[in-house]
């Protein structure tokens, strides 16, 4: 085995990325404090051709040196928009027939491995604050909640790790 060189990876240019068909997933980050988490989510969104990221509430926006440190240019490829109110974003997306799900531990949540995707559907995923999670009012407005099964002593994951897990799982299911 030989590690591939960067020149062998067939990476898209910024223009190619913008013109490429997108994965029907939208990410909503609400009140995310860590600039490194925000940058990591941008990088994940770039890797899976995510349609758009909404940065809500106190979530910082590009251009920002600390976001760039982990995004590594993904803020130039992935479409994003800042909005003050996550509830307004959720309502707008629902009116567009987009299925909105909070990623949170709540009563009657569906485990990620049991979540079924529909053909020709678009999904929006709401990720909340690192300490407090997705706020209750946002949860109430969503079509449902998805929970990442966890078996250890800790029952939470870093927001950027959670985003990577959920996006990868839905990406795979949407490809089937």
C-alpha positions as CSV (number, residue, x, y, z in Angstrom):
1,X,0.0,0.0,0.0
2,X,1.1,3.5,-0.8
3,X,-0.3,6.7,0.7
4,X,-1.8,8.9,-2.1
5,X,-0.4,12.2,-2.9
6,X,-2.7,15.3,-2.8
7,X,-2.4,15.6,-6.5
8,X,-3.9,12.1,-6.9
9,X,-7.1,12.8,-4.8
10,X,-9.1,14.4,-7.6
11,X,-10.3,17.3,-5.5
12,X,-12.9,19.7,-6.7
13,X,-12.1,23.3,-7.4
14,X,-14.2,25.9,-5.6
15,X,-16.1,26.4,-8.9
16,X,-16.6,22.7,-9.3
17,X,-17.9,22.4,-5.8
18,X,-20.4,25.2,-6.2
19,X,-21.7,23.6,-9.5
20,X,-21.8,20.0,-8.2
21,X,-25.1,18.4,-7.2
22,X,-25.5,18.6,-3.5
23,X,-26.4,16.1,-0.9
24,X,-30.0,17.0,0.3
25,X,-28.9,17.9,3.8
26,X,-28.8,21.3,5.5
27,X,-27.0,21.8,8.8
28,X,-28.3,24.3,11.4
29,X,-25.9,25.3,14.1
30,X,-27.6,27.1,17.0
31,X,-25.6,29.0,19.6
32,X,-22.4,27.2,19.0
33,X,-19.6,28.8,21.1
34,X,-16.5,27.1,19.8
35,X,-15.0,28.6,16.6
36,X,-13.1,25.3,16.1
37,X,-16.3,23.4,16.2
38,X,-17.8,25.7,13.6
39,X,-14.8,25.3,11.3
40,X,-14.9,21.5,11.7
41,X,-18.6,21.4,10.7
42,X,-17.7,23.4,7.6
43,X,-15.1,20.9,6.7
44,X,-17.5,18.0,7.2
45,X,-20.1,19.8,5.1
46,X,-17.5,20.3,2.3
47,X,-16.5,16.6,2.4
48,X,-20.1,15.5,1.9
49,X,-21.3,18.2,-0.5
50,X,-23.8,19.5,2.0
51,X,-26.2,22.0,0.5
52,X,-26.0,24.8,3.2
53,X,-25.2,25.7,6.8
54,X,-27.3,28.1,8.8
55,X,-25.3,29.7,11.6
56,X,-27.9,30.9,14.2
57,X,-27.8,32.9,17.4
58,X,-24.4,33.5,18.9
59,X,-22.7,31.1,16.4
60,X,-19.8,33.0,14.9
61,X,-19.5,33.5,11.1
62,X,-16.7,33.6,8.6
63,X,-14.4,35.2,7.9
64,X,-12.7,34.4,11.2
65,X,-9.2,33.3,11.8
66,X,-10.2,30.6,14.4
67,X,-12.9,29.2,12.1
68,X,-10.5,29.1,9.2
69,X,-8.0,27.2,11.3
70,X,-10.2,24.1,11.2
71,X,-12.3,24.8,8.1
72,X,-9.2,25.0,5.9
73,X,-11.1,26.9,3.2
74,X,-14.4,25.1,3.4
75,X,-16.1,28.4,4.2
76,X,-15.3,29.4,0.6
77,X,-17.1,26.3,-0.8
78,X,-20.1,25.6,1.4
79,X,-23.1,27.9,1.2
80,X,-23.9,29.5,4.6
81,X,-26.1,32.2,6.1
82,X,-26.3,33.7,9.5
83,X,-29.7,34.1,11.1
84,X,-30.5,35.4,14.5
85,X,-33.5,33.2,15.3
86,X,-33.3,29.4,14.8
87,X,-37.1,29.1,15.2
88,X,-37.6,31.3,12.1
89,X,-35.2,29.1,10.1
90,X,-36.9,25.9,11.1
91,X,-40.3,27.3,10.1
92,X,-39.0,28.5,6.8
93,X,-37.5,25.2,6.0
94,X,-40.6,23.3,7.0
95,X,-42.6,25.5,4.6
96,X,-40.3,24.4,1.8
97,X,-41.1,20.7,2.6
98,X,-37.8,20.1,4.2
99,X,-37.9,17.5,7.0
100,X,-36.2,19.1,10.1
101,X,-34.8,17.0,12.9
102,X,-33.0,18.0,16.1
103,X,-30.0,15.9,17.1
104,X,-30.7,15.5,20.7
105,X,-31.5,13.1,23.5
106,X,-35.2,13.5,24.2
107,X,-38.2,11.3,25.0
108,X,-39.2,9.3,22.0
109,X,-36.2,10.2,19.9
110,X,-35.2,7.8,17.1
111,X,-31.8,6.2,17.3
112,X,-29.7,7.2,14.4
113,X,-29.2,3.6,13.3
114,X,-33.0,3.2,13.2
115,X,-33.7,6.5,11.3
116,X,-35.0,5.8,7.8
117,X,-34.6,8.3,5.1
118,X,-37.1,8.8,2.3
119,X,-36.3,9.0,-1.3
120,X,-36.5,12.5,-2.8
121,X,-36.6,14.2,0.6
122,X,-34.4,16.9,1.9
123,X,-33.3,17.0,5.5
124,X,-32.3,19.8,7.9
125,X,-30.4,18.8,11.0
126,X,-30.3,21.1,14.1
127,X,-27.3,20.9,16.4
128,X,-27.3,23.0,19.6
129,X,-25.0,24.6,22.1
130,X,-22.1,22.6,23.5
131,X,-23.4,22.7,27.0
132,X,-27.2,23.1,26.7
133,X,-27.9,21.2,23.4
134,X,-30.8,22.1,21.2
135,X,-33.2,24.5,22.9
136,X,-36.6,23.1,23.8
137,X,-38.6,25.5,21.6
138,X,-36.5,24.4,18.6
139,X,-37.1,20.7,19.5
140,X,-40.9,21.4,19.6
141,X,-40.8,22.9,16.1
142,X,-38.9,20.0,14.5
143,X,-40.5,17.0,12.8
144,X,-38.6,14.7,15.1
145,X,-35.4,14.1,17.0
146,X,-32.5,11.8,16.2
147,X,-30.3,10.4,18.9
148,X,-26.8,9.0,18.5
149,X,-26.7,5.8,20.6
150,X,-24.0,6.0,23.2
151,X,-22.9,3.1,25.5
152,X,-20.2,4.5,27.7
153,X,-20.2,6.6,30.9
154,X,-20.4,9.9,29.0
155,X,-23.7,10.7,27.2
156,X,-22.6,13.5,25.0
157,X,-20.3,14.0,22.1
158,X,-18.5,17.0,20.8
159,X,-20.7,19.0,18.4
160,X,-18.3,18.5,15.5
161,X,-18.1,14.8,16.1
162,X,-21.9,14.5,16.3
163,X,-22.2,16.3,13.1
164,X,-19.7,14.0,11.4
165,X,-21.5,10.9,12.6
166,X,-25.0,12.0,11.7
167,X,-24.0,13.4,8.3
168,X,-22.1,10.3,7.4
169,X,-24.9,8.1,8.4
170,X,-27.6,10.0,6.4
171,X,-25.2,10.4,3.5
172,X,-24.8,6.6,3.3
173,X,-28.6,6.0,3.6
174,X,-29.3,8.6,0.9
175,X,-26.9,6.9,-1.5
176,X,-28.8,3.6,-1.3
